[in-house]
Each structure stands twice: as structure tokens, then as C-alpha cells.
Amino acid sequence: MPSSFNVESADGYERLMGRWSRKLAPMLVDFAGLADGDRVLDVGCGTGSLAFTLAETPGLQEIVAVDYSPVFVEAATRRNTDPRVSIRQADACALPFEHNRFDRAMSLLVLHFVPEAGKAVSEMRRVVRPGGVVAAAVWDHYGGMSGMRMMWDTVAMLDEAALAMRHRYCFQPMMRPGEMKESFIAQGLADVEETSLLIRMEYLSFEDYWDPIAAGEGPLGKYVAGLDPAKRKAVDAAVRAAYEAGEPNGPRSFASVAWACRGRVAD
């Protein structure tokens, strides 16, 4: 099933989100847990942040990473140097693996872009053996992403069409407190726990912050790319003013929170 995330290029995604995924990935791995000999599935691998974090654990037997986007699959494949890691294109809602194939299945910053997120959780449970673990993390767009909310709030005040987009951004699947836990339980997982994970997004300048969006990456980038020149200029200026907040252009740091959930496949 297609993702609702707009992908222009792997390099653009790296600047927009990949660099932050790499900071979050070790925290999800710690939360999910690993054991020697594990076979692990990464669902929605993107450019490989989670898969290559997993590969830093020498005791793992196998890491299989899948993504719906051929752009991401190609980029992750180019980066891969570990023979335990294999990368392929696949649909999170129809995983091409037999039942009980893996010891763990993880998904990093993906489920909120899957229209039928519960079905993706069900598929992750199906391909994990009894006693194995399913774990996932998604951003808390509404209450935990101060830097990104600043972009959306600014744009929404300038253009009525962006108001509805902001609502969709803030309340994508699995983003409300407890929603992912409820879905895990509904899909038959046991011992389900939900927590929050905190990183900081560090930007060198306004350009470091805004350029990936200006280049068309992600849902907001797609919207900005479609604006007429006058409105685009107004949006750029307003977001710059919000970023700088009356101070000179330069580094800024934004707290960023993700919801994380894990559950055990019942014996």
C-alpha cells in the first residue's frame, strides 16, 4: 500500500528526516531488545537508518529491510556493506514472508504514513514467531515536534488550504497518545507497552532547516512546491522569521518526541 509521504530524492529525505532517524534508531532498538542469533525485519527501511543501526550488533543472524519506495530501496542498497543485510521492495500491508519467519519486526517512523496502519501491525505480527517482538516508533507531530510544528503553524496562518493539511499532519495514524498501544492489542499482541523517546533536532542555520522543504520533500514540501511565486515568497519569509525569532540566523535546537510501542507475539 503506498505511503502518504512524498519522496523527491533519497538525498533530500536524508536532509529532511534521515539524519534524525539515525539518532532515534538506537533508542528504538534498545526499547525493542535484541538477542544473539535474532533474525530481524525492518519494515519501511527508508534510506537504512534502522537496518544499519541493527547491523552494528554483531550477534544478529539476519537483517531484512523492506520499503515500498524504489527510491529508498536503491539508496539503502547502495549504502549496504553487510552480508547479513538484505534490502527489497515490499508493501508493509502485504509482507512477502511466511508466518513466523523472524524473531523481531521493527518499524521506525513509518506507520503514521501507512493509510491502513493496523494492517501493517498485523502483518508484522504474522511474520514474527511466537514469543518474538514487534516494535515501532512514530513522531508525536501534535505535541512533540516543536521545530516541525513551527513550520506548519506558520504556513497554516498564511493559507487557508494549509489548515486542513496541518490537521492531517498532526493527527496521522498512530500519533495520538495510546493509539499505537490500542492497535497492537487489537492485532493480538501481548504484554504491550508504550513509551516516548526524545531526541533533539540540531540545525546549523535557517537554510539547513528549510531547504529540504523548499526542494519539495515531504508533505509540506509538496505543498510549498505547488505555490505561486508570490505566495511562495511570503511563506519563505514567514518561516524564516519564525525560525530566527528576532535573533540572527544561526544554529537552533528543537526537542523532538516519538511514541514507541512494543508487544510480544503470543505463544
Secondary structure, 3 states (H helix, E strand, C coil): CCCCCCCCCHHHHHHHHHHHHHHHHHHHHHHHCCCCCCEEEEECCCCCHHHHHHCCCCCCCEEEEEECCHHHHHHHHHHCCCCCEEEEECECCECCCCCCCEEEEEEECCHHHCCCHHHHHHHHHHHEEEEEEEEEEEECCCCCEHHHHHHHHHHHHHCHHHHHHHHHHHCCCCCCCCHHHHHHHHCCEEEEEEEEEEEEEEECCHHHHHHHHHCCCHHHHHHHHCCCHHHHHHHHHHHHHHHHCCCCCCCEEEEEEEEEEEEEECC
